[in-house]
Each structure stands twice: as structure tokens, then as C-alpha cells.
Amino acid sequence: MRDRQNWFLIGLFLTTVASLLLEVLATRLLSSMTWYHLSFFAVSVAMFGMSAGAVTVYLKGEELSGDKAAGALGTWAVRLALAIPVSHVFLLAVPIPDGVDLRAATGIFVLTLTLGVPFYVAGIVVAIALTRIPGKIGLVYAVDLAGAALGTLLIIPLLESGNASSVALFCG
């Protein structure tokens, strides 16, 4: 049982590392690919996606509680690992035209969905971990925060040794 708890904490830690790495990467990527102010857009989409994921866990109630929570946690973690690189490829492929017209609005809408999907899935994983898996909540939350902190710091050496796409694949 203790071994299972350790793997749970390692998984939560890696999930939060990947989530924050992806968020900082998105800000860097959008500020260089498009207008600088879209980097703030990336932070907003990340917060919205994670909040929407947490609300989904709340609304599913019985479906994600008890013994079902551990299975759902594994399923959603695999979905997160797949969503990150797929989202990155789409992010690179979506053209953002200049100006204020229907094409630009459509591009921003598609960009929002593309960027939001991995954060939505990460929100589900973290919400299940924090609210549905029994354990010492102080320890679980500390692991969550430590992973997020490392994710914000790890972006620097990763981008120095690679590029945005390699970092996105590393996150996945």
C-alpha cells in the first residue's frame, strides 16, 4: 500500500511539473510567434482550462469517487500525456492572421481550444488527486506545489538545451 502511495505522489509531482512547464512554454511560444500580449492570453487559458477540469471532477461526483477514482486518475493521466504533444503540433499549425476580422477571430478561437485541452485534462488529474484519493492532504498538496515550482524553474535549462517542441514532447 505504501508503494502505491509513493507512485501516486510521483505521478502528481510529474503532472504538476509538466503543467507548469507547458504553461510557461506557451507564454514564451505565443510571445515569439504572435504578439507579445498573447503570452498573457496563454496564462488565462491555462487557468481557465484547469478550472474547467476541476469543475468537471466536481460535477461527476459519484463517477469519480471511491475505487473508481484511482482508475480514472490513471486514464486521465495517460490522456494528458497524449494531449500535450498533440496540442503542441496543432498550436504550431494554427495560423494567426493580422488584423481584426473573422479569420483572426477564428484563429484565436481555435488557438484557445488547442491550448486549453491539455490544461483541462491536467485540471481533471490534479482535482482527482487532491479531492478523490485518500491520503495526507498536507503531503499531497506539498507535492503539488513542489512540482509546480520545479516546472517554472525547469523551463530555463530545458529551453537552453533544446527548443520549444522538444520541451513540449518532454512535458508529454
C-alpha positions as CSV (number, residue, x, y, z in Angstrom):
1,M,0.0,0.0,0.0
2,R,2.9,2.3,0.8
3,D,4.4,1.7,-2.6
4,R,1.1,2.7,-4.3
5,Q,1.0,6.0,-2.3
6,N,4.6,6.7,-3.4
7,W,3.8,6.2,-7.1
8,F,0.7,8.4,-6.6
9,L,2.8,11.2,-5.2
10,I,5.4,10.8,-8.0
11,G,2.6,10.9,-10.6
12,L,1.1,14.0,-9.1
13,F,4.5,15.7,-8.9
14,L,5.3,14.9,-12.6
15,T,1.8,16.1,-13.6
16,T,2.2,19.5,-12.0
17,V,5.8,19.8,-13.3
18,A,4.5,19.2,-16.8
19,S,1.5,21.5,-16.4
20,L,3.6,24.5,-15.3
21,L,6.3,23.8,-17.8
22,L,3.7,23.8,-20.5
23,E,2.2,27.0,-19.3
24,V,5.5,28.9,-19.2
25,L,6.4,27.3,-22.6
26,A,3.1,28.5,-24.1
27,T,3.7,32.1,-22.9
28,R,7.2,32.0,-24.5
29,L,6.0,30.5,-27.7
30,L,3.0,32.8,-28.2
31,S,5.0,35.9,-27.4
32,S,7.5,35.0,-30.1
33,M,5.1,33.5,-32.7
34,T,2.5,36.3,-32.4
35,W,2.0,39.5,-30.5
36,Y,3.7,39.8,-27.1
37,H,0.3,40.3,-25.3
38,L,-0.8,36.8,-26.3
39,S,1.6,35.5,-23.7
40,F,-0.8,36.7,-21.0
41,F,-3.6,35.0,-23.0
42,A,-1.7,31.7,-22.5
43,V,-1.8,32.1,-18.7
44,S,-5.6,32.9,-18.9
45,V,-6.3,29.9,-21.0
46,A,-4.2,27.7,-18.7
47,M,-6.1,28.9,-15.6
48,F,-9.5,28.5,-17.4
49,G,-8.7,25.0,-18.6
50,M,-7.5,23.8,-15.2
51,S,-10.6,25.4,-13.5
52,A,-12.9,23.7,-16.1
53,G,-11.2,20.4,-15.4
54,A,-11.7,20.8,-11.6
55,V,-15.4,21.7,-12.1
56,T,-15.8,18.6,-14.3
57,V,-14.5,16.5,-11.4
58,Y,-16.9,18.2,-9.0
59,L,-19.8,17.6,-11.3
60,K,-19.1,14.0,-12.0
61,G,-19.3,13.3,-8.3
62,E,-20.0,9.5,-7.8
63,E,-18.4,8.7,-11.2
64,L,-15.0,9.8,-9.9
65,S,-15.2,8.7,-6.2
66,G,-14.2,5.7,-4.2
67,D,-12.4,2.9,-6.0
68,K,-13.3,4.4,-9.4
69,A,-11.1,7.5,-8.6
70,A,-7.8,5.6,-8.9
71,G,-8.7,4.1,-12.3
72,A,-9.9,7.4,-13.6
73,L,-6.7,9.1,-12.4
74,G,-4.6,6.7,-14.5
75,T,-6.9,7.1,-17.5
76,W,-6.8,10.9,-17.4
77,A,-3.0,10.9,-16.8
78,V,-2.5,8.9,-20.0
79,R,-4.8,11.3,-21.8
80,L,-2.7,14.2,-20.5
81,A,0.5,12.6,-21.8
82,L,-1.1,12.3,-25.2
83,A,-2.8,15.7,-25.3
84,I,0.3,17.7,-24.7
85,P,2.2,16.8,-27.8
86,V,-0.9,16.7,-30.0
87,S,-1.9,20.2,-28.7
88,H,1.6,21.5,-29.4
89,V,1.5,20.3,-33.0
90,F,-1.8,22.0,-33.5
91,L,-0.5,25.1,-31.8
92,L,2.3,25.3,-34.3
93,A,-0.1,24.7,-37.3
94,V,-2.8,27.3,-36.4
95,P,-2.1,30.5,-38.4
96,I,-2.8,33.7,-36.5
97,P,-3.6,36.4,-39.2
98,D,-3.0,40.1,-38.5
99,G,-5.9,42.4,-38.2
100,V,-9.4,42.3,-36.7
101,D,-11.6,40.2,-38.9
102,L,-13.4,36.8,-38.9
103,R,-10.3,34.9,-39.9
104,A,-8.3,36.3,-36.9
105,A,-11.2,35.7,-34.5
106,T,-11.5,32.1,-35.8
107,G,-7.7,31.6,-35.4
108,I,-7.8,32.9,-31.8
109,F,-10.8,30.6,-31.1
110,V,-9.0,27.6,-32.4
111,L,-5.9,28.6,-30.6
112,T,-7.9,28.8,-27.3
113,L,-9.3,25.3,-27.8
114,T,-6.0,23.9,-28.8
115,L,-4.1,25.5,-25.9
116,G,-6.9,24.7,-23.4
117,V,-7.2,21.0,-23.9
118,P,-4.1,19.8,-22.0
119,F,-4.8,22.2,-19.2
120,Y,-8.4,20.9,-18.9
121,V,-7.1,17.4,-18.7
122,A,-4.4,18.4,-16.2
123,G,-7.1,20.1,-14.1
124,I,-9.0,16.8,-14.0
125,V,-5.9,14.9,-13.0
126,V,-5.0,17.3,-10.2
127,A,-8.5,17.7,-9.0
128,I,-9.0,13.9,-8.7
129,A,-5.6,13.7,-6.9
130,L,-6.4,16.4,-4.4
131,T,-10.1,15.6,-3.7
132,R,-10.8,12.0,-4.5
133,I,-7.7,10.0,-3.5
134,P,-7.4,9.4,0.3
135,G,-4.2,10.4,1.9
136,K,-2.4,13.0,3.9
137,I,-3.7,16.1,2.2
138,G,-0.8,18.3,3.5
139,L,1.7,16.0,1.9
140,V,-0.3,15.7,-1.3
141,Y,-0.7,19.5,-1.6
142,A,3.1,20.0,-0.8
143,V,4.0,17.6,-3.6
144,D,1.6,19.5,-5.9
145,L,3.2,22.8,-5.1
146,A,6.8,21.4,-5.3
147,G,6.0,20.1,-8.8
148,A,4.6,23.4,-9.9
149,A,7.6,25.3,-8.5
150,L,10.1,22.9,-10.3
151,G,8.1,23.3,-13.5
152,T,8.6,27.1,-13.5
153,L,12.3,26.7,-12.9
154,L,13.0,23.8,-15.2
155,I,11.9,25.7,-18.3
156,I,15.2,27.7,-18.4
157,P,17.6,24.8,-18.7
158,L,15.3,22.8,-21.0
159,L,15.0,25.7,-23.4
160,E,18.7,26.3,-23.3
161,S,19.4,22.7,-24.2
162,G,16.6,22.3,-26.7
163,N,13.7,24.0,-28.5
164,A,10.0,24.6,-27.8
165,S,9.0,21.3,-29.5
166,S,11.5,19.2,-27.6
167,V,10.3,20.7,-24.3
168,A,6.6,20.0,-25.3
169,L,7.5,16.4,-26.0
170,F,9.4,16.2,-22.7
171,C,6.3,17.5,-20.9
172,G,4.1,14.8,-22.5
